[in-house]
Amino acid sequence: QPIILEGPTSVGKTCLIKLIAKYQKQFLAKGSALRQVVVVPNSINTTVQDYTGTYELVNFTFQRGPLVEALMDGLVFIADELNLAPASVLAFLAPVLKGQTVLRLPR
């Protein structure tokens, strides 16, 4: 489930999520994949492709980005400093932030 943490800069929001993910990892069943944390730092220059990934022109293969990795592999995902992201990125992320797990990749 999506969780949005808001608060002043440098109070430990990202560290808290990383600590919770580390704590969860200790209680997964033996033999299961370890939970990881994927972080995308946002800025005014962040693009949707920074989240989704891109097609590699040499091999014509899709290189999954951090959000796609997190959704497909059940990883903990952090969109750090989301308030700095451009409106196009926020519009793209809106369905995910509402709990939808189907992601429509732009062409």
Secondary structure, DSSP 8 states (H G I E B T S, - for coil): -------STTSSHHHHHHHHHHHHHTTS-TTS----EEEEE--TT--HHHHHEEEETTTTEEEE-HHHHHHHHT-EEEEETGGGS-HHHHHHHHHHHTT--------
